[in-house]
Amino acid sequence: MNTAASPLLQRLRKPTEQELLGISWWHALRPEHRSYAQEHLLVGSAFTGELVCRIGSAPTYWMGLLSGLLKMTNDTTQHSRTIIFAGLAPGGWFGEGTLLKREPYRYNLRVLRDSLIAVLPVDAFHWLLEHSIEFNRVLMRQLNERVGQFIAARELERMTNQDIRVARTLAALFNPVLFPSGNNTLHITQQELAQLVKLSRQRVNEALRVLESHGAIRVVYGGLVVQDLDMLRNGDFVRADKA
């Protein structure tokens, strides 16, 4: 088993009040459980290219992304074909299934841009699981949504329409359950999006132009603004082009 620690774990500190307020599930807890979580939560910076979770390593924390961008993949030398399971946007927490089963990670989490990550130690995670009904509800809702996310990701791998692949990859980053930031703006470069959707930057640029022409998104400096999330999810712009 690979037990190498992520450099992130060497840079952990207590969260500021503003960082704590940015953790959506923390607000759902009862006051006594919120205080317990606050005592154990930590945050740390992760830098572009780092692995914050590695296949085969033992889980020590439940992790959440406060800012930045990550991708979940199977990219190792043992795999001839890289599968991108998911992109992870700010507001999202991940790895709960691995912690529940107390098994080694089956995926890598790689940092696509400098990120700020919050962590909850595995023992504190299980304590909240045993004592907080509200925490259990958060996890149940998240696990159910995660199943749908992974099914959609596998369907996306087989999809030939590249505009729809880009659209649905973007839509997944605005899932209100998995990434409850409440923000319709995503800070992402075309190169970062290309890494998530496994297309060239030039082809992603073409797809974004199509989506923008139909009013689904608006490209802005350093990212994009989603104007019609349903259009991204359903691919209505394709039907409009064929009409």
ABEGO torsion letter per residue (X at the ends): XBABBBAAAAABBBBBAAAAAABAAAAABBAAAAAAAAAABBBBBBBBGBBABBBGBBBABBBBBABEBBBBBABBAABABBBBABBBBBGBBBGAAAAAAGBBBABBBBBABBBBBBBBBAAAAAAAAAABAAAAAAAAAAAAAAAAAAAAAAAAAABABAAAAAAAAAAAAABAAABBAGBABBBBBAAAAAAAAGBBAAAAAAAAAAAAAAGABBBBBGEBBBABAAAAAAGAAAAAAAX
